[in-house]
Amino acid sequence: MGVEVSGTRTLVVLRHAKAAHVPGLADRERPLTDRGRRDADRVARTLTDLGVQPDLVLCSPSVRTRQTAELALPGADVVYESEIYEAYADELLALLRRGDPEARTLVLVGHNPGVHELVQLLTTRDDEGFPPGAFAVIETDDEWSGLDSGRAVARWSPKEQ
């Protein structure tokens, strides 16, 4: 059940896993819950089963996204981009369009509603939500600089497993 990448580019859009709500702690500092850590580990196994091997990971600098990236994408080259935090879909798309043209598989780790809206924008899918720890695998024939659309080839959510 691997993801074919011949002649295409692959984008994985991953929402951070379940985070704790800690009174008095700034939103950017919220860590993953135990469930969030388990779900991020499951993301790692699922991406491996799909044959996804990222060339580059773009990640929000919040604690919960950093922890998700570390657990879900161990050993990956991660670049922390502050503009991912609180970004809307069009802002995320602009960031992806500046992506390394040599990267064939790119992973974006971010927050809702931006990541869910990005998946909808690129795939014209109107699915029902994107819970913590969910991801979509999107194939595109576009160069990153001209990214405009793609095909959803896989979608995973810890709530559906």
C-alpha positions as CSV (number, residue, x, y, z in Angstrom):
1,M,0.0,0.0,0.0
2,G,2.9,2.4,-0.8
3,V,2.5,5.9,-2.2
4,E,3.8,6.2,-5.8
5,V,6.0,9.2,-6.4
6,S,7.1,8.7,-10.0
7,G,7.0,12.0,-11.7
8,T,4.9,13.5,-9.0
9,R,5.5,15.4,-5.7
10,T,3.9,14.3,-2.5
11,L,2.6,16.6,0.2
12,V,1.6,15.3,3.6
13,V,-0.5,17.7,5.7
14,L,-0.4,16.7,9.3
15,R,-2.3,18.3,12.2
16,H,-0.5,18.2,15.5
17,A,-1.6,15.4,17.8
18,K,-3.8,15.9,20.9
19,A,-2.5,18.7,23.2
20,A,-3.0,19.4,26.9
21,H,-5.0,22.4,28.1
22,V,-2.9,23.7,31.0
23,P,-4.3,26.8,32.9
24,G,-1.9,29.7,32.7
25,L,0.3,28.1,30.0
26,A,0.6,30.0,26.8
27,D,-1.0,28.4,23.8
28,R,2.3,27.9,22.0
29,E,3.7,26.1,25.0
30,R,1.0,23.4,25.2
31,P,2.5,19.9,25.2
32,L,1.0,16.7,23.8
33,T,-1.1,14.6,26.1
34,D,-0.3,10.9,26.6
35,R,-2.9,10.1,24.0
36,G,-1.3,12.7,21.7
37,R,2.1,10.9,22.0
38,R,0.5,7.6,21.3
39,D,-1.3,9.0,18.2
40,A,1.9,10.6,16.9
41,D,3.6,7.2,17.2
42,R,0.8,5.7,15.2
43,V,1.2,8.4,12.6
44,A,4.9,7.3,12.3
45,R,3.9,3.7,11.7
46,T,1.1,4.6,9.3
47,L,3.4,6.9,7.2
48,T,6.0,4.2,7.1
49,D,3.4,1.6,6.0
50,L,2.4,4.1,3.2
51,G,6.0,4.4,2.1
52,V,6.2,8.1,2.8
53,Q,9.8,9.2,3.3
54,P,9.9,13.0,3.7
55,D,12.7,15.0,2.1
56,L,11.7,18.0,4.2
57,V,9.4,18.8,7.1
58,L,8.0,22.3,7.6
59,C,6.7,22.6,11.2
60,S,5.2,25.3,13.4
61,P,7.4,26.1,16.3
62,S,4.8,25.4,19.0
63,V,5.6,22.7,21.5
64,R,2.8,20.4,20.4
65,T,3.8,20.6,16.7
66,R,7.5,20.1,17.5
67,Q,6.6,17.0,19.7
68,T,4.4,15.7,16.9
69,A,7.1,16.0,14.3
70,E,9.7,14.4,16.5
71,L,7.5,11.4,17.2
72,A,5.7,11.0,13.8
73,L,8.8,11.8,11.6
74,P,11.8,10.5,13.5
75,G,15.1,11.5,11.9
76,A,13.5,13.8,9.4
77,D,15.0,17.1,8.3
78,V,12.7,19.6,10.2
79,V,12.6,23.3,9.5
80,Y,10.6,25.4,12.0
81,E,8.6,28.1,10.4
82,S,6.9,30.6,12.7
83,E,4.4,31.7,10.0
84,I,2.7,28.2,10.2
85,Y,1.4,29.1,13.6
86,E,-2.2,30.6,13.2
87,A,-1.8,30.6,9.4
88,Y,-4.7,30.4,7.0
89,A,-4.7,28.0,4.0
90,D,-3.6,30.7,1.5
91,E,-0.6,31.6,3.8
92,L,0.3,27.9,4.1
93,L,0.1,27.5,0.3
94,A,2.4,30.5,-0.1
95,L,4.9,28.9,2.2
96,L,4.8,25.6,0.3
97,R,5.3,27.4,-3.0
98,R,8.7,28.6,-1.6
99,G,9.6,24.9,-0.8
100,D,12.8,23.4,-2.0
101,P,12.4,22.5,-5.6
102,E,14.5,19.4,-5.1
103,A,12.2,18.0,-2.4
104,R,9.9,15.3,-3.8
105,T,8.1,14.6,-0.5
106,L,7.3,17.5,1.8
107,V,5.5,17.3,5.1
108,L,3.7,20.3,6.7
109,V,3.0,20.0,10.5
110,G,0.6,22.7,11.6
111,H,-2.7,23.7,13.2
112,N,-6.4,23.8,12.4
113,P,-8.3,25.4,10.8
114,G,-5.4,26.2,8.4
115,V,-4.2,22.7,7.7
116,H,-7.7,21.3,7.1
117,E,-8.6,24.3,4.8
118,L,-5.3,23.7,2.9
119,V,-6.3,20.1,2.2
120,Q,-9.7,21.2,1.0
121,L,-8.2,24.0,-1.1
122,L,-5.8,21.7,-2.9
123,T,-8.1,18.7,-3.3
124,T,-11.5,20.4,-3.5
125,R,-12.7,17.9,-1.0
126,D,-15.3,19.0,1.5
127,D,-14.8,16.3,4.1
128,E,-15.8,16.5,7.7
129,G,-13.1,17.8,9.9
130,F,-9.4,17.1,10.6
131,P,-9.0,16.0,14.3
132,P,-5.7,16.2,16.2
133,G,-3.2,13.8,14.7
134,A,-5.0,13.5,11.3
135,F,-3.1,13.7,8.1
136,A,-3.7,13.7,4.3
137,V,-1.3,12.6,1.6
138,I,-1.7,14.6,-1.5
139,E,0.0,13.9,-4.8
140,T,0.5,16.7,-7.3
141,D,2.1,17.1,-10.8
142,D,2.9,20.7,-10.0
143,E,6.3,22.0,-9.0
144,W,6.2,23.4,-5.5
145,S,6.5,27.0,-6.9
146,G,3.3,26.5,-8.9
147,L,1.4,24.3,-6.4
148,D,-2.3,24.8,-7.2
149,S,-4.0,21.4,-6.8
150,G,-3.5,17.8,-6.1
151,R,-5.1,14.4,-5.5
152,A,-5.8,13.0,-2.0
153,V,-4.3,9.5,-2.1
154,A,-4.6,8.8,1.6
155,R,-6.2,10.2,4.6
156,W,-5.8,9.0,8.2
157,S,-7.3,10.0,11.5
158,P,-6.6,8.5,15.0
159,K,-10.4,8.7,15.6
160,E,-11.2,6.4,12.7
161,Q,-8.7,3.7,13.7
